[in-house]
């Protein structure tokens, strides 16, 4: 059984794979053009996302890009991005897109309230926290990886190294932090059902 994708406002991009009751949501910068064309998150072969997730113990079986729409229902894992527009490099995004994306992401996280929102890179969390949480750059400087002090409603924020091929020197550290994240998830109670917002 697969989740119902939430369309992105940017045509040709990836849908946001979110639903109530998730234990974990992975948040990237924005879709790579390769991934947008493939129709799956982290689809480029050089990206280590799926290899590391499979090795982390967070999922019970080996997974790949073709599993992204299955994992919300199967493993309580969702996917979204800071910004919707696919680009070759994240630095091609404009400041206005980053601010709008941070505010949209904040609304998504408050709506769905996963146990953990995992930001795949310090820069993603810094953009989000500045624009959506109102934190100053000085408050975010030299932040360590792992759980952050801020809460997003009831959601815990985590930061781990990027899985991009451009961040290859950080990949062993990323896998180490995914193991730590697995242990943190195991210690948390299951997600509480959200109140029914269906109009009478």
BAFIDO-275609 format. One record per residue: residue number from 0; residue in three letters; y, z, x of N, C-alpha, C in turn. Coordinates in steps of 0.05 Angstrom, whole numbers, plus 5000, padded with zeros to 4 digits. Atoms other than C-alpha are relative to their C-alpha. Example, Ala and Ser with C-alpha at 12.3 -4.5 7.8 and 13.67 -1.06 7.14 Angstrom:
(site 0, 'ALA', (4976, 5000, 5018), (4910, 5156, 5246), (5024, 5000, 5018))
(site 1, 'SER', (4976, 4999, 4984), (4979, 5143, 5273), (5022, 5014, 4985))
This chain:
(site 0, 'UNK', (4976, 5000, 5017), (5000, 5000, 5000), (5025, 5000, 5018))
(site 1, 'UNK', (4976, 5001, 4984), (5068, 4981, 5028), (5024, 5010, 4984))
(site 2, 'UNK', (4976, 4990, 5013), (5137, 5009, 5014), (5016, 4977, 4989))
(site 3, 'UNK', (4982, 5020, 5010), (5190, 4972, 4975), (5024, 4999, 5018))
(site 4, 'UNK', (4978, 5002, 4981), (5241, 4947, 5026), (5027, 5002, 4986))
(site 5, 'UNK', (4972, 4999, 5010), (5315, 4962, 5015), (5015, 4978, 5014))
(site 6, 'UNK', (4987, 5023, 4987), (5353, 4897, 5028), (5024, 5009, 5017))
(site 7, 'UNK', (4976, 4996, 4984), (5404, 4898, 5084), (5022, 4983, 4989))
(site 8, 'UNK', (4978, 5016, 5010), (5473, 4874, 5066), (5006, 4976, 5016))
(site 9, 'UNK', (4995, 5023, 4983), (5471, 4824, 5123), (4977, 4981, 4996))
(site 10, 'UNK', (5022, 5019, 5005), (5431, 4761, 5104), (4985, 4994, 5026))
(site 11, 'UNK', (5017, 5007, 4977), (5373, 4746, 5150), (4993, 5024, 5018))
(site 12, 'UNK', (5006, 4977, 4984), (5368, 4817, 5176), (4974, 5014, 4990))
(site 13, 'UNK', (5023, 4985, 5009), (5312, 4868, 5169), (5007, 5019, 4978))
(site 14, 'UNK', (4995, 4981, 5021), (5306, 4910, 5107), (4997, 5028, 5011))
(site 15, 'UNK', (5003, 4972, 4992), (5312, 4986, 5112), (4975, 5011, 4987))
(site 16, 'UNK', (5026, 4991, 5010), (5243, 5016, 5104), (5002, 5030, 4996))
(site 17, 'UNK', (4994, 4972, 5006), (5262, 5082, 5071), (4989, 5006, 4972))
(site 18, 'UNK', (5009, 4991, 5026), (5235, 5122, 5013), (5001, 5031, 5000))
(site 19, 'UNK', (5001, 4971, 5000), (5234, 5195, 4991), (4974, 5011, 5012))
(site 20, 'UNK', (5024, 4987, 4990), (5186, 5243, 5025), (4991, 4992, 5028))
(site 21, 'UNK', (5007, 5008, 4973), (5187, 5214, 5095), (5002, 5024, 5019))
(site 22, 'UNK', (4999, 4979, 4980), (5172, 5260, 5153), (5016, 4990, 5024))
(site 23, 'UNK', (4987, 5010, 4976), (5204, 5214, 5205), (5012, 4973, 4995))
(site 24, 'UNK', (4987, 5027, 5001), (5254, 5156, 5208), (5009, 4993, 5028))
(site 25, 'UNK', (4990, 5010, 4974), (5265, 5116, 5271), (5025, 4983, 4995))
(site 26, 'UNK', (4975, 5014, 5003), (5335, 5090, 5280), (5007, 4985, 5026))
(site 27, 'UNK', (4993, 5017, 4977), (5351, 5032, 5327), (5030, 4994, 4999))
(site 28, 'UNK', (4972, 5008, 4999), (5418, 5002, 5347), (5005, 4979, 4978))
(site 29, 'UNK', (4998, 5021, 5020), (5412, 4937, 5308), (4976, 4981, 5006))
(site 30, 'UNK', (5024, 5017, 4995), (5357, 4884, 5300), (5006, 4979, 5022))
(site 31, 'UNK', (4998, 5023, 4982), (5346, 4836, 5357), (4995, 4975, 4984))
(site 32, 'UNK', (5004, 5025, 5015), (5349, 4764, 5335), (4971, 4993, 4998))
(site 33, 'UNK', (5029, 5005, 5000), (5276, 4757, 5355), (4986, 5015, 4977))
(site 34, 'UNK', (5012, 4983, 5021), (5256, 4815, 5309), (5008, 4991, 4972))
(site 35, 'UNK', (4991, 5008, 5027), (5299, 4791, 5251), (4985, 4974, 4992))
(site 36, 'UNK', (5015, 5025, 5007), (5266, 4722, 5255), (4971, 5005, 4995))
(site 37, 'UNK', (5028, 4993, 5004), (5197, 4754, 5260), (4996, 5015, 4974))
(site 38, 'UNK', (5001, 4984, 5025), (5213, 4798, 5200), (4988, 5028, 5004))
(site 39, 'UNK', (5011, 4974, 4995), (5189, 4862, 5234), (5016, 5015, 5021))
(site 40, 'UNK', (4985, 4983, 4981), (5220, 4920, 5272), (4986, 4999, 5028))
(site 41, 'UNK', (5010, 4998, 4972), (5213, 4920, 5349), (4978, 4980, 5006))
(site 42, 'UNK', (5021, 5021, 4998), (5175, 4854, 5348), (4998, 4987, 5027))
(site 43, 'UNK', (5001, 5013, 4974), (5193, 4829, 5417), (4979, 5012, 5018))
(site 44, 'UNK', (5022, 4989, 4984), (5133, 4836, 5464), (5009, 5019, 5022))
(site 45, 'UNK', (4991, 4982, 4978), (5174, 4869, 5519), (5009, 5027, 4991))
(site 46, 'UNK', (4992, 4974, 5010), (5195, 4926, 5473), (4975, 5018, 4998))
(site 47, 'UNK', (5023, 4982, 4998), (5150, 4986, 5483), (4997, 5018, 4976))
(site 48, 'UNK', (5000, 4981, 5023), (5162, 5018, 5415), (4972, 5005, 4989))
(site 49, 'UNK', (5026, 4997, 5014), (5094, 5004, 5384), (4978, 5011, 5019))
(site 50, 'UNK', (5019, 4989, 4981), (5054, 5019, 5447), (5004, 5030, 5002))
(site 51, 'UNK', (4995, 4972, 4997), (5088, 5086, 5455), (4994, 5015, 4974))
(site 52, 'UNK', (5006, 4987, 5025), (5082, 5103, 5381), (4970, 5004, 4997))
(site 53, 'UNK', (5030, 4998, 5002), (5007, 5088, 5384), (4989, 5021, 5019))
(site 54, 'UNK', (5010, 4981, 4980), (4999, 5132, 5446), (5010, 5029, 4995))
(site 55, 'UNK', (4987, 4974, 5004), (5041, 5190, 5419), (4984, 5020, 4984))
(site 56, 'UNK', (5014, 4982, 5018), (4993, 5218, 5368), (5014, 5004, 4973))
(site 57, 'UNK', (4985, 4998, 5025), (5046, 5212, 5313), (4986, 4984, 4978))
(site 58, 'UNK', (5016, 5016, 5019), (5003, 5159, 5280), (4971, 5003, 5007))
(site 59, 'UNK', (5028, 4995, 4996), (4928, 5162, 5272), (4984, 4976, 5009))
(site 60, 'UNK', (5014, 5024, 4991), (4912, 5091, 5293), (5019, 4983, 5016))
(site 61, 'UNK', (4981, 5018, 4986), (4940, 5037, 5338), (5016, 4983, 4980))
(site 62, 'UNK', (4983, 5015, 5018), (4999, 5003, 5305), (5017, 4980, 5015))
(site 63, 'UNK', (4984, 5021, 4989), (5042, 4942, 5317), (5022, 4992, 4980))
(site 64, 'UNK', (4978, 5008, 5018), (5102, 4906, 5286), (4991, 4993, 4972))
(site 65, 'UNK', (5010, 5008, 5026), (5059, 4880, 5229), (4996, 5024, 4982))
(site 66, 'UNK', (5005, 4976, 5016), (5050, 4952, 5206), (5025, 5014, 4990))
(site 67, 'UNK', (4976, 4985, 5007), (5123, 4971, 5196), (5003, 5005, 4971))
(site 68, 'UNK', (4996, 4996, 5029), (5122, 4962, 5120), (4977, 5018, 4989))
(site 69, 'UNK', (5021, 4983, 5010), (5057, 5001, 5114), (5004, 5029, 5007))
(site 70, 'UNK', (4999, 4973, 4989), (5077, 5063, 5153), (5016, 5020, 4982))
(site 71, 'UNK', (4988, 4980, 5018), (5125, 5095, 5102), (4980, 5013, 4982))
(site 72, 'UNK', (5020, 4988, 5018), (5068, 5104, 5053), (4976, 5011, 5015))
(site 73, 'UNK', (5024, 4992, 4986), (5012, 5110, 5104), (5004, 5025, 5017))
(site 74, 'UNK', (4996, 4978, 4981), (5043, 5158, 5154), (5026, 5015, 4997))
(site 75, 'UNK', (4975, 4986, 5004), (5110, 5180, 5126), (5021, 4993, 5020))
(site 76, 'UNK', (4982, 5009, 4979), (5148, 5139, 5178), (5016, 4977, 4989))
(site 77, 'UNK', (4982, 5021, 5009), (5209, 5097, 5159), (5016, 4988, 5024))
(site 78, 'UNK', (4984, 5015, 4979), (5255, 5049, 5197), (5027, 4991, 4988))
(site 79, 'UNK', (4974, 5011, 5007), (5328, 5032, 5195), (5015, 4996, 5027))
(site 80, 'UNK', (4984, 5004, 4976), (5384, 5014, 5244), (5028, 5010, 4995))
(site 81, 'UNK', (4972, 4993, 5002), (5455, 5036, 5259), (5016, 4977, 4987))
(site 82, 'UNK', (4986, 5024, 5010), (5480, 4965, 5245), (4980, 4979, 4991))
(site 83, 'UNK', (5018, 5019, 5012), (5450, 4909, 5206), (5000, 4972, 5014))
(site 84, 'UNK', (4998, 5028, 4990), (5474, 4845, 5241), (4983, 4996, 5024))
(site 85, 'UNK', (5016, 5006, 4976), (5422, 4816, 5289), (5018, 4988, 5022))
(site 86, 'UNK', (4986, 5011, 4977), (5449, 4802, 5358), (4981, 4999, 5024))
(site 87, 'UNK', (5016, 5001, 4976), (5422, 4785, 5427), (5002, 5027, 5015))
(site 88, 'UNK', (4995, 4974, 4987), (5453, 4849, 5456), (5016, 5018, 4981))
(site 89, 'UNK', (4986, 4982, 5018), (5479, 4911, 5421), (5030, 5000, 5005))
(site 90, 'UNK', (4971, 4999, 4994), (5546, 4906, 5457), (5015, 4977, 4986))
(site 91, 'UNK', (4987, 5022, 5015), (5560, 4843, 5415), (5010, 5010, 4973))
(site 92, 'UNK', (4991, 4989, 5025), (5572, 4888, 5355), (5030, 5009, 5003))
(site 93, 'UNK', (4972, 4992, 5000), (5645, 4902, 5337), (5004, 5029, 4994))
(site 94, 'UNK', (4995, 4972, 5007), (5676, 4972, 5332), (5000, 5004, 4970))
(site 95, 'UNK', (5000, 4997, 5029), (5687, 4960, 5258), (4971, 5000, 4988))
(site 96, 'UNK', (5028, 5001, 5009), (5613, 4942, 5248), (4986, 5027, 5007))
(site 97, 'UNK', (5013, 4975, 4992), (5592, 5005, 5286), (5009, 5023, 4982))
(site 98, 'UNK', (4990, 4979, 5018), (5636, 5050, 5244), (4988, 4997, 4972))
(site 99, 'UNK', (5011, 5004, 5027), (5614, 5019, 5179), (4970, 5006, 4999))
(site 100, 'UNK', (5029, 4995, 4999), (5541, 5022, 5201), (4994, 5030, 5001))
(site 101, 'UNK', (5004, 4971, 4998), (5547, 5096, 5219), (5003, 5013, 4973))
(site 102, 'UNK', (4996, 4988, 5026), (5575, 5113, 5151), (4978, 4992, 4980))
(site 103, 'UNK', (5022, 5009, 5017), (5522, 5071, 5116), (4974, 5016, 5006))
(site 104, 'UNK', (5023, 4985, 4991), (5467, 5105, 5157), (5001, 5029, 4990))
(site 105, 'UNK', (4997, 4973, 5009), (5495, 5173, 5139), (4993, 5003, 4970))
(site 106, 'UNK', (5006, 5000, 5028), (5491, 5157, 5065), (4970, 4998, 4995))
(site 107, 'UNK', (5029, 5003, 5002), (5419, 5134, 5074), (4985, 5026, 5006))
(site 108, 'UNK', (5014, 4975, 4992), (5398, 5197, 5110), (5004, 5022, 4980))
(site 109, 'UNK', (4995, 4979, 5021), (5431, 5242, 5059), (4985, 4994, 4975))
(site 110, 'UNK', (5014, 5007, 5024), (5399, 5204, 5003), (4970, 5006, 5002))
(site 111, 'UNK', (5029, 4998, 4998), (5327, 5204, 5030), (4991, 5025, 5014))
(site 112, 'UNK', (5006, 4974, 4987), (5328, 5268, 5073), (4972, 5001, 5013))
(site 113, 'UNK', (5025, 4996, 4984), (5270, 5255, 5121), (5000, 5026, 5015))
(site 114, 'UNK', (5000, 4976, 4984), (5247, 5315, 5160), (5015, 4996, 5026))
(site 115, 'UNK', (4988, 5006, 4974), (5269, 5282, 5225), (5011, 4972, 5000))
(site 116, 'UNK', (4988, 5026, 4995), (5317, 5225, 5240), (5000, 4997, 5031))
(site 117, 'UNK', (5003, 5004, 4971), (5299, 5199, 5310), (5016, 4976, 5009))
(site 118, 'UNK', (4982, 5021, 4990), (5354, 5159, 5345), (4989, 4990, 5027))
(site 119, 'UNK', (5012, 5011, 4976), (5325, 5112, 5397), (5021, 4992, 5021))
(site 120, 'UNK', (4980, 5004, 4979), (5379, 5121, 5450), (5024, 5018, 4995))
(site 121, 'UNK', (4977, 4982, 5002), (5437, 5168, 5465), (5024, 4986, 4987))
(site 122, 'UNK', (4976, 5014, 5010), (5489, 5115, 5450), (5000, 4997, 4970))
(site 123, 'UNK', (5001, 5003, 5029), (5464, 5105, 5379), (5009, 5026, 4987))
(site 124, 'UNK', (4992, 4974, 5012), (5470, 5179, 5364), (5029, 5006, 5004))
(site 125, 'UNK', (4972, 4994, 4995), (5538, 5184, 5396), (5018, 4984, 4981))
(site 126, 'UNK', (4984, 5015, 5020), (5565, 5128, 5352), (4998, 5012, 4973))
(site 127, 'UNK', (5004, 4988, 5026), (5534, 5159, 5291), (5015, 5026, 4997))
(site 128, 'UNK', (4988, 4974, 5002), (5558, 5229, 5305), (5030, 4999, 5001))
(site 129, 'UNK', (4971, 5003, 5000), (5629, 5207, 5321), (5011, 4991, 4973))
(site 130, 'UNK', (4989, 5012, 5024), (5639, 5165, 5259), (4991, 5014, 4975))
(site 131, 'UNK', (5010, 4988, 5025), (5595, 5200, 5208), (5003, 5030, 4999))
(site 132, 'UNK', (4998, 4971, 4999), (5598, 5273, 5231), (5026, 5010, 5011))
(site 133, 'UNK', (4973, 4992, 4990), (5668, 5273, 5261), (5000, 5015, 5026))
(site 134, 'UNK', (5000, 4987, 4975), (5647, 5298, 5329), (5016, 4985, 5021))
(site 135, 'UNK', (4985, 5012, 4978), (5691, 5286, 5390), (4981, 4991, 5022))
(site 136, 'UNK', (5016, 5008, 4978), (5664, 5249, 5450), (4993, 5023, 5019))
(site 137, 'UNK', (5005, 4977, 4982), (5671, 5313, 5491), (4977, 5018, 4989))
(site 138, 'UNK', (5021, 4983, 5012), (5623, 5348, 5442), (4972, 4987, 5004))
(site 139, 'UNK', (5024, 5015, 4998), (5571, 5294, 5454), (4992, 4993, 5029))
(site 140, 'UNK', (5005, 5007, 4972), (5577, 5285, 5529), (4977, 5017, 5012))
(site 141, 'UNK', (5022, 4986, 4986), (5516, 5304, 5571), (4980, 5014, 4982))
(site 142, 'UNK', (5020, 4989, 5018), (5474, 5318, 5511), (4972, 4994, 5010))
(site 143, 'UNK', (5027, 5005, 4992), (5400, 5326, 5529), (4985, 4985, 4978))
(site 144, 'UNK', (5018, 5012, 5020), (5345, 5287, 5494), (4987, 5023, 4984))
(site 145, 'UNK', (5013, 4980, 5017), (5306, 5322, 5439), (5017, 5006, 4975))
(site 146, 'UNK', (4986, 4993, 5025), (5330, 5358, 5377), (5029, 5007, 5006))
(site 147, 'UNK', (4971, 4995, 4997), (5406, 5360, 5368), (5008, 5023, 4982))
(site 148, 'UNK', (4993, 4977, 5016), (5444, 5419, 5340), (5010, 4994, 4972))
(site 149, 'UNK', (4990, 5007, 5026), (5472, 5381, 5281), (4977, 4995, 4980))
(site 150, 'UNK', (5018, 5007, 5022), (5436, 5376, 5214), (5014, 4979, 4982))
(site 151, 'UNK', (4990, 5021, 5018), (5444, 5317, 5166), (4988, 5008, 4972))
(site 152, 'UNK', (5012, 4987, 5023), (5435, 5355, 5101), (4978, 5018, 5011))
(site 153, 'UNK', (5022, 4984, 4989), (5366, 5384, 5115), (4985, 4985, 5022))
(site 154, 'UNK', (5014, 5016, 4980), (5346, 5329, 5164), (5008, 5009, 5028))
(site 155, 'UNK', (4995, 4994, 4972), (5338, 5346, 5237), (5004, 4974, 5015))
(site 156, 'UNK', (4994, 5024, 4983), (5367, 5296, 5287), (4987, 5004, 5027))
(site 157, 'UNK', (5012, 5001, 4974), (5328, 5278, 5349), (5010, 4975, 5015))
(site 158, 'UNK', (4993, 5023, 4983), (5347, 5232, 5407), (4979, 4997, 5021))
(site 159, 'UNK', (5019, 5006, 4979), (5297, 5198, 5452), (5009, 4975, 5015))
(site 160, 'UNK', (4992, 5024, 4986), (5304, 5143, 5505), (4993, 4975, 4984))
(site 161, 'UNK', (5005, 5025, 5013), (5307, 5071, 5482), (4973, 4988, 5008))
(site 162, 'UNK', (5025, 5014, 4994), (5243, 5029, 5478), (5005, 4972, 5010))
(site 163, 'UNK', (4994, 5027, 4992), (5279, 4965, 5498), (4990, 4994, 5028))
(site 164, 'UNK', (5009, 5008, 4973), (5253, 4926, 5557), (5022, 5004, 5021))
(site 165, 'UNK', (4977, 4995, 4981), (5323, 4935, 5588), (5001, 5029, 5010))
(site 166, 'UNK', (5000, 4971, 4992), (5309, 5010, 5592), (4973, 5008, 5011))
(site 167, 'UNK', (5027, 4996, 4991), (5242, 5004, 5627), (4997, 5025, 5017))
(site 168, 'UNK', (5003, 4977, 4983), (5256, 5059, 5677), (4998, 5027, 4985))
(site 169, 'UNK', (5001, 4976, 5017), (5262, 5109, 5619), (4975, 5001, 4983))
(site 170, 'UNK', (5023, 5001, 5018), (5196, 5089, 5586), (4981, 5024, 5003))
(site 171, 'UNK', (5017, 4976, 4998), (5153, 5145, 5616), (5012, 5025, 4987))
(site 172, 'UNK', (4987, 4977, 5012), (5205, 5196, 5594), (5000, 4997, 4970))
(site 173, 'UNK', (5001, 5004, 5029), (5207, 5165, 5525), (4973, 5009, 4988))
(site 174, 'UNK', (5026, 4992, 5010), (5132, 5174, 5516), (4997, 5031, 5001))
(site 175, 'UNK', (5000, 4970, 4999), (5139, 5247, 5539), (5014, 5012, 4977))
(site 176, 'UNK', (4985, 4989, 5023), (5192, 5259, 5486), (4987, 4994, 4974))
(site 177, 'UNK', (5015, 5005, 5024), (5149, 5226, 5433), (4978, 5020, 4996))
(site 178, 'UNK', (5020, 4979, 5002), (5094, 5275, 5449), (5013, 5026, 4990))
(site 179, 'UNK', (4986, 4976, 5009), (5144, 5332, 5441), (5008, 4998, 4971))
(site 180, 'UNK', (4993, 5004, 5028), (5167, 5302, 5375), (4976, 5004, 4983))
(site 181, 'UNK', (5025, 4996, 5015), (5095, 5300, 5351), (4995, 5030, 4995))
(site 182, 'UNK', (5004, 4971, 5003), (5088, 5375, 5364), (5020, 5012, 4982))
(site 183, 'UNK', (4979, 4989, 5017), (5154, 5389, 5330), (4994, 4993, 4971))
(site 184, 'UNK', (5007, 5008, 5027), (5132, 5350, 5268), (4977, 5016, 4989))
(site 185, 'UNK', (5023, 4985, 5009), (5066, 5387, 5265), (5008, 5029, 4992))
(site 186, 'UNK', (4992, 4973, 5006), (5104, 5453, 5263), (5018, 5002, 4975))
(site 187, 'UNK', (4982, 5000, 5023), (5149, 5432, 5204), (4984, 5000, 4974))
(site 188, 'UNK', (5012, 5003, 5026), (5131, 5441, 5131), (5002, 4972, 4990))
(site 189, 'UNK', (4998, 5028, 5011), (5117, 5377, 5092), (5026, 4996, 4986))
(site 190, 'UNK', (4974, 5005, 5013), (5178, 5343, 5062), (4998, 5009, 4971))
(site 191, 'UNK', (4998, 4992, 5028), (5201, 5372, 4995), (5006, 4976, 4983))
(site 192, 'UNK', (4993, 5023, 5017), (5204, 5324, 4937), (5030, 5002, 4993))
(site 193, 'UNK', (4972, 5001, 5007), (5275, 5302, 4923), (5003, 5002, 4969))
(site 194, 'UNK', (4996, 4999, 5029), (5305, 5316, 4854), (5001, 4972, 4988))
(site 195, 'UNK', (5000, 5026, 5014), (5296, 5260, 4804), (5029, 4993, 4992))
(site 196, 'UNK', (4973, 5009, 5006), (5362, 5222, 4801), (5000, 4978, 4978))
(site 197, 'UNK', (5001, 5021, 5021), (5338, 5174, 4746), (5017, 5009, 4976))
(site 198, 'UNK', (4984, 4993, 5023), (5390, 5173, 4690), (4982, 5004, 4975))
(site 199, 'UNK', (5015, 4996, 5024), (5364, 5201, 4623), (5000, 4976, 4982))
